[in-house]
């Protein structure tokens, strides 16, 4: 294998592929990037058995071939090479990296030992704008669980039917739902995509109207973006039936400026952030104001926030981080905040439409 390409192009390809390198070493071959030079491109592949990334870069190919190189090491080597053209030559025993007057030799592994990639049926897919896909993920993924004992909660449900897609995450204390329009759906789809894979997808896709193709099949999902493919194993199991969890009627709905509410909660959170227990804030809703308070050994906080609507006086306790997470992921200037009792679920939703919904269980005071 012999090829040459611009250092920046090669480093960008390595950076993209490296996102699927194992977080903990599981097999030396999987710690490597598979380089496959052919025609006028080099294909870079990484996998950790559950997540696979494959990306292509343009290159001047002098001799076709493939080789596996330790991913972290080749990334450091290329990063420190002089700017300009970089040449890589070698075989399964090792490669030589040259650039300007620099030359580094690196051991290699046999590409024949590299794991086979999942087979994806490319006849069935749907498309979303990359920017919209990014919002669907980032505005829900924060509500996934970190508890591996409940694996179905460690990913987001993609619930797709007709021309609608709901992306849903929940962790037992909160639920995040983001809705969007989708085309090219042949039949309903329900798939739980791991949060780790979704996180890496958001780092690769752009905030543009360029399209991403999504292939969701029995055991795998593949997102195809220009020259890059991200393949992830789906989480087995049935996601909780989330629709019955969402109240359809509330005793009170208030309209509040999102930024005003976010900043008030954030300040009140400061007082209880280091508490070992009682890390909650209190909403005291009166006929005229929403009053937010918190108290700890560090001090106490008092905030007032205006609202529009007819309030039912109430006191509700909340985990402030959960509330901040949802408000940070909303773009609207005003939101509706709905509740019925101090022990029942509250819902944050748009003033108009249904593009998002955040359900939060209160803290019992």
C-alpha positions as CSV (number, residue, x, y, z in Angstrom):
1,X,0.0,0.0,0.0
2,X,1.3,3.4,-1.0
3,X,-0.6,6.6,-1.0
4,X,-0.1,10.4,-0.5
5,X,-2.6,13.0,0.6
6,X,-2.7,16.4,2.4
7,X,-1.9,16.2,6.1
8,X,-5.1,18.1,7.1
9,X,-7.3,15.8,5.0
10,X,-5.7,12.6,6.4
11,X,-5.9,14.0,10.0
12,X,-9.6,14.9,9.6
13,X,-10.3,11.3,8.4
14,X,-8.4,9.8,11.3
15,X,-10.3,12.1,13.8
16,X,-13.7,11.0,12.4
17,X,-12.8,7.3,12.4
18,X,-11.2,7.5,15.9
19,X,-14.6,8.2,17.4
20,X,-15.4,4.4,17.2
21,X,-12.2,3.3,18.8
22,X,-12.9,1.2,21.9
23,X,-12.9,3.2,25.2
24,X,-11.2,0.2,26.8
25,X,-9.0,-2.2,24.9
26,X,-10.9,-5.3,23.9
27,X,-8.7,-6.7,21.2
28,X,-5.5,-5.2,19.8
29,X,-6.9,-5.3,16.2
30,X,-9.9,-3.2,17.3
31,X,-7.5,-0.6,18.8
32,X,-6.5,0.0,15.2
33,X,-7.8,1.9,12.2
34,X,-8.1,-0.2,9.0
35,X,-6.7,1.7,6.1
36,X,-7.8,0.5,2.6
37,X,-6.3,2.3,-0.4
38,X,-8.0,1.8,-3.7
39,X,-8.7,3.8,-6.9
40,X,-8.4,7.5,-5.8
41,X,-9.5,7.2,-2.1
42,X,-8.5,5.7,1.2
43,X,-11.2,4.1,3.4
44,X,-10.7,4.4,7.1
45,X,-12.7,2.0,9.4
46,X,-12.9,1.5,13.1
47,X,-15.1,-0.6,15.3
48,X,-15.6,-1.5,19.0
49,X,-18.1,-4.3,18.2
50,X,-21.2,-2.1,18.9
51,X,-20.2,1.1,17.0
52,X,-18.5,1.2,13.6
53,X,-17.4,4.3,11.7
54,X,-16.2,4.3,8.1
55,X,-15.1,7.4,6.3
56,X,-13.4,8.1,2.9
57,X,-10.7,10.6,2.0
58,X,-9.3,11.6,-1.4
59,X,-5.7,10.5,-2.0
60,X,-3.1,9.8,-4.7
61,X,-2.9,6.0,-4.7
62,X,0.4,4.5,-6.0
63,X,-0.2,1.0,-4.8
64,X,-3.5,-0.4,-3.6
65,X,-3.7,-2.4,-0.3
66,X,-4.8,-2.4,3.3
67,X,-3.2,-2.3,6.7
68,X,-4.3,-1.9,10.4
69,X,-2.5,0.8,12.5
70,X,-3.0,1.6,16.2
71,X,-5.6,4.4,16.0
72,X,-4.3,6.7,18.8
73,X,-0.7,6.3,17.7
74,X,-1.2,7.1,14.0
75,X,-3.3,10.1,15.0
76,X,-0.5,11.5,17.1
77,X,2.1,10.8,14.4
78,X,0.1,12.5,11.7
79,X,-0.7,15.5,14.0
80,X,3.0,16.1,14.5
81,X,4.0,15.7,10.9
82,X,4.9,18.9,9.0
83,X,2.1,20.6,7.1
84,X,1.7,19.6,3.5
85,X,1.7,16.3,1.7
86,X,2.1,13.1,3.8
87,X,3.1,9.7,2.2
88,X,2.2,6.4,3.8
89,X,3.7,3.2,2.4
90,X,4.0,-0.4,3.8
91,X,2.2,-3.7,4.4
92,X,0.8,-5.8,7.3
93,X,4.2,-5.8,8.9
94,X,4.6,-2.1,9.2
95,X,4.3,1.3,7.5
96,X,6.5,4.3,6.9
97,X,5.1,7.8,7.2
98,X,7.0,10.5,5.5
99,X,6.4,14.3,5.2
100,X,8.9,16.9,4.1
101,X,12.2,15.7,5.7
102,X,10.5,13.7,8.5
103,X,10.2,9.9,8.5
104,X,8.6,7.6,11.1
105,X,8.2,3.8,11.0
106,X,5.2,2.2,12.7
107,X,4.3,-1.5,13.4
108,X,1.2,-2.8,11.7
109,X,-1.4,-5.6,12.1
110,X,-2.8,-7.9,9.5
111,X,-6.0,-6.5,7.9
112,X,-7.3,-10.1,7.4
113,X,-7.8,-10.3,11.2
114,X,-10.0,-7.2,11.3
115,X,-13.6,-7.9,12.2
116,X,-16.2,-8.2,9.5
117,X,-18.6,-5.2,9.3
118,X,-22.3,-5.5,9.7
119,X,-24.3,-6.0,6.5
120,X,-26.8,-3.3,5.9
121,X,-29.7,-3.5,3.4
122,X,-29.3,-0.2,1.5
123,X,-32.7,-0.5,-0.3
124,X,-34.7,0.8,2.7
125,X,-33.9,4.2,4.2
126,X,-35.3,7.7,5.0
127,X,-33.7,11.1,5.0
128,X,-33.5,14.0,7.4
129,X,-31.7,17.3,7.2
130,X,-28.5,17.0,9.2
131,X,-29.3,20.1,11.3
132,X,-32.7,18.7,12.2
133,X,-31.3,15.2,13.0
134,X,-28.8,16.9,15.3
135,X,-31.6,18.8,17.2
136,X,-33.6,15.6,17.5
137,X,-30.7,14.0,19.2
138,X,-29.2,16.8,21.3
139,X,-32.6,17.9,22.6
140,X,-33.5,14.5,24.0
141,X,-30.3,12.5,24.6
142,X,-29.5,14.3,27.9
143,X,-32.5,12.5,29.5
144,X,-31.1,9.0,28.9
145,X,-30.0,6.9,31.8
146,X,-26.4,6.1,32.8
147,X,-27.6,2.9,34.5
148,X,-26.5,-0.2,32.5
149,X,-28.8,-2.3,34.6
150,X,-31.7,-0.8,32.6
151,X,-30.2,-0.9,29.1
152,X,-33.3,0.3,27.2
153,X,-33.1,3.6,29.1
154,X,-29.5,4.2,28.0
155,X,-30.6,5.0,24.4
156,X,-33.2,7.1,22.6
157,X,-36.3,5.6,21.1
158,X,-36.8,6.5,17.4
159,X,-40.6,6.1,17.0
160,X,-41.5,6.7,13.3
161,X,-44.8,6.3,11.5
162,X,-46.3,7.9,8.4
163,X,-44.7,11.4,8.2
164,X,-43.8,11.8,11.9
165,X,-40.7,11.0,14.0
166,X,-40.6,11.1,17.7
167,X,-37.3,10.8,19.4
168,X,-37.8,9.9,23.1
169,X,-35.5,9.5,26.1
170,X,-36.3,8.9,29.8
171,X,-34.5,7.8,32.9
172,X,-37.2,7.3,35.5
173,X,-37.3,10.9,36.7
174,X,-37.9,12.8,33.4
175,X,-38.9,12.3,29.8
176,X,-37.7,14.2,26.8
177,X,-39.6,14.1,23.5
178,X,-38.7,15.9,20.2
179,X,-41.0,15.6,17.1
180,X,-40.2,16.3,13.5
181,X,-41.5,15.7,10.0
182,X,-40.0,12.8,7.9
183,X,-40.5,11.4,4.5
184,X,-39.8,8.1,2.7
185,X,-41.3,5.9,5.4
186,X,-42.5,2.5,4.1
187,X,-43.6,1.1,7.4
188,X,-43.6,2.1,11.1
189,X,-40.2,1.9,12.8
190,X,-39.3,1.6,16.5
191,X,-35.7,1.4,17.4
192,X,-33.6,2.2,20.5
193,X,-30.3,3.7,19.5
194,X,-27.5,3.8,22.1
195,X,-26.7,7.3,23.5
196,X,-23.0,6.8,22.9
197,X,-23.6,6.3,19.2
198,X,-25.9,9.2,19.0
199,X,-23.4,11.4,20.8
200,X,-20.7,10.5,18.2
201,X,-23.2,11.1,15.3
202,X,-23.8,14.7,16.6
203,X,-20.0,15.3,16.5
204,X,-19.9,14.3,12.8
205,X,-23.0,15.8,11.3
206,X,-23.3,19.5,10.5
207,X,-25.9,22.2,11.3
208,X,-27.0,22.4,7.7
209,X,-29.9,21.4,5.4
210,X,-27.7,18.8,3.8
211,X,-29.4,15.4,4.0
212,X,-28.4,12.4,6.1
213,X,-29.7,8.9,5.2
214,X,-30.8,6.7,8.0
215,X,-31.1,2.9,7.6
216,X,-32.8,1.3,10.6
217,X,-33.1,-2.5,10.4
218,X,-33.5,-5.4,12.8
219,X,-30.3,-5.2,14.7
220,X,-28.5,-2.2,13.3
221,X,-28.9,1.5,12.4
222,X,-26.6,3.2,9.9
223,X,-26.4,7.0,9.4
224,X,-24.8,7.9,6.1
225,X,-23.4,11.5,5.8
226,X,-21.5,12.4,2.6
227,X,-18.3,10.3,2.8
228,X,-19.0,8.8,6.3
229,X,-21.0,5.9,7.6
230,X,-21.8,5.4,11.3
231,X,-23.2,1.9,12.1
232,X,-24.5,1.1,15.6
233,X,-26.0,-2.0,17.1
234,X,-29.5,-1.3,18.4
235,X,-30.5,-1.9,22.0
236,X,-32.6,-5.1,22.4
237,X,-35.9,-4.9,24.2
238,X,-39.2,-3.0,24.2
239,X,-39.1,0.6,25.2
240,X,-41.6,1.7,27.8
241,X,-45.0,2.8,26.4
242,X,-44.3,6.5,26.9
243,X,-47.5,8.0,25.5
244,X,-49.7,7.0,28.6
245,X,-47.1,8.7,30.8
246,X,-47.8,12.1,29.4
247,X,-50.8,13.8,30.9
248,X,-53.4,15.2,28.4
249,X,-55.0,17.7,30.8
250,X,-53.6,20.0,33.5
251,X,-55.2,22.2,36.1
252,X,-52.9,25.1,35.3
253,X,-50.7,26.2,32.3
254,X,-48.4,29.2,32.6
255,X,-46.5,31.0,29.8
256,X,-43.0,32.0,30.9
257,X,-40.0,33.6,29.3
258,X,-37.6,30.7,28.9
259,X,-34.3,32.6,29.5
260,X,-35.7,34.3,32.6
261,X,-36.7,31.0,34.0
262,X,-33.5,29.3,33.1
263,X,-31.3,32.0,34.7
264,X,-33.4,32.1,37.9
265,X,-33.2,28.3,38.3
266,X,-29.4,28.3,37.5
267,X,-28.8,30.9,40.3
268,X,-30.9,29.1,42.8
269,X,-29.1,25.9,41.9
270,X,-25.8,27.4,43.0
271,X,-26.9,27.3,46.7
272,X,-27.6,23.6,46.7
273,X,-25.1,22.3,44.1
274,X,-22.6,21.0,46.7
275,X,-25.3,19.6,49.0
276,X,-24.9,15.9,49.7
277,X,-28.7,15.7,50.1
278,X,-31.6,18.0,49.6
279,X,-30.4,19.2,46.3
280,X,-33.7,20.6,45.3
281,X,-35.2,24.0,44.6
282,X,-38.7,25.1,45.3
283,X,-41.3,26.7,43.0
284,X,-43.8,28.7,45.0
285,X,-46.4,29.8,42.5
286,X,-48.7,32.6,43.7
287,X,-51.4,34.6,42.0
288,X,-48.9,37.1,40.8
289,X,-45.4,35.6,40.7
290,X,-43.4,32.4,40.3
291,X,-41.0,32.5,43.3
292,X,-38.0,30.1,43.2
293,X,-36.1,29.5,46.4
294,X,-33.3,27.2,47.6
295,X,-31.5,26.8,51.0
296,X,-28.4,25.0,52.3
297,X,-25.6,25.5,54.7
298,X,-24.0,27.7,52.0
299,X,-26.8,30.2,52.1
300,X,-30.2,30.8,50.5
301,X,-31.6,32.1,47.2
302,X,-34.8,33.9,46.2
303,X,-35.9,34.6,42.7
304,X,-39.0,36.0,41.1
305,X,-40.1,35.3,37.6
306,X,-43.1,36.8,35.8
307,X,-45.7,34.6,34.0
308,X,-48.8,34.9,32.0
309,X,-51.9,32.8,32.8
310,X,-54.2,32.0,35.8
311,X,-52.2,30.2,38.4
312,X,-53.3,27.7,41.0
313,X,-51.2,28.5,44.1
314,X,-48.8,25.6,44.8
315,X,-45.4,24.7,46.0
316,X,-43.4,22.1,43.9
317,X,-39.8,20.8,44.5
318,X,-37.5,20.1,41.5
319,X,-34.1,18.7,40.8
320,X,-32.6,21.9,39.3
321,X,-30.2,20.1,37.0
322,X,-33.1,18.3,35.3
323,X,-34.9,21.6,34.7
324,X,-31.8,23.4,33.4
325,X,-31.1,20.5,31.0
326,X,-34.5,20.8,29.4
327,X,-34.5,24.7,29.2
328,X,-31.0,24.8,27.7
329,X,-32.2,22.5,24.9
330,X,-35.2,24.7,23.9
331,X,-34.8,27.5,21.4
332,X,-38.2,29.2,21.9
333,X,-38.4,32.6,23.6
334,X,-41.5,31.5,25.6
335,X,-42.6,28.1,26.9
336,X,-45.7,26.7,28.5
337,X,-45.3,25.2,32.0
338,X,-48.2,22.9,33.1
339,X,-49.0,21.2,36.4
340,X,-51.9,19.9,38.4
341,X,-50.6,18.9,41.9
342,X,-47.4,19.2,43.8
343,X,-46.8,15.4,43.4
344,X,-47.9,15.0,39.8
345,X,-45.7,15.3,36.7
346,X,-45.2,18.7,35.2
347,X,-44.7,19.4,31.5
348,X,-42.7,22.0,29.6
349,X,-43.9,22.4,26.0
350,X,-44.0,25.0,23.2
351,X,-46.6,27.8,23.3
352,X,-47.6,26.8,19.8
353,X,-47.3,23.3,18.2
354,X,-45.9,20.1,19.6
355,X,-42.3,19.9,18.4
356,X,-41.0,19.2,21.9
357,X,-42.2,18.0,25.3
358,X,-40.3,17.6,28.6
359,X,-42.0,15.8,31.5
360,X,-40.4,16.2,34.9
361,X,-41.4,14.4,38.1
362,X,-41.2,16.7,41.2
363,X,-39.3,16.2,44.3
364,X,-41.5,15.4,47.3
365,X,-41.0,18.2,49.8
